[in-house]
Amino acid sequence: MWRLGFFLWRTWLYIKYGVPAGVVLWLIYLAQGWSLLFWIATAVIGCVGLGMVLAVGEFRHREFGDIGREHIR
C-alpha cells in the first residue's frame, strides 16, 4: 500500500508543478514566440524540474531500496 501511495503522491507532484510550468511556457511562446525569454524560462523550469525528479527519485531509493533489482538466492 505504501508503494502505491508513494506512486500516487509522486504523480501528483509532477502534475502539480508540471502543468503550471507548461502553461507558463506556452503563454510565453504565444506572446513572444521562440524568443530569448522563452529559452531562459525553459532552461530555468527544466533545471527545477530535473532537481525535483532527482530529489523524489533519491527519496524513493531511500524508502524502498533498489526496486526491481533484488536478487533471489
Secondary structure, 3 states (H helix, E strand, C coil): CHHHHHHHHHHHHHHHHHHHHHHHHHHHHHHHCCCHHHHHHHHHHHHHHHHHHHHHHHHHHHHHCCCCCCCCC
